[in-house]
Each structure stands twice: as C-alpha cells, then as structure tokens.
C-alpha cells in the first residue's frame, strides 16, 4: 500500500553532461523536422490556386462604342443644338414682332 502513495520528497535526478548533450541533439532534430514540415506546408499552400470567393465580383471592361451608339449620340446632340438655336431665334426675333391687337 505504501508503494502506491507518492512520497512527499521528489526524487532528485541528476543530469550528466552526456544526457544534456543527447537532449540538445534531440531538441535540435525535432526543431529541424518542424521547420521542414512548415516549409513544405507553406509551399503546398502557395502552389494551390486560391479558393473562389463566395461573394460575386464585378469586372468592368472598357469597350469602344458601336456605330449605332455613335449615330444616336450624334442625333441627340444635333437635336439639342438646333432646338436651342430655334428657341433662341423665336424668342429674340419673332416674339417682338408680334403685335397684340386689342378689339374696341
């Protein structure tokens, strides 16, 4: 029964220089293995294409105007210019010449 009960005094284990050297070598080998595994994992992650994102992306592409679009723009701009000129002509030349006749 006394064998199962841990003693209050810890066992003092003394490390010899040979044991310390062996522990250092093991720690060094373990560190090298971990570094190699991390490097391989990083290379594998870089070689894999990025996963497609779940959010839709908007791609804007510039293109030249088609002939139909150019003709529509020309027609609209000519219509605006001629419309403004005719309105100006009407208000400045024709309106002052109109006489108002009053019946008596």
SULTARA-V667564 format. One record per pair of residues at least 12 apart in sequence whose ideal C-beta (glycine too) atoms are under 8 Angstrom apart, sorted by the first residue. I is the first residue (numbers start at 1). J is the second residue. Records with the same first field share a line. If there is no record, write none. Layout:
I->J / J
//
This chain:
none
//
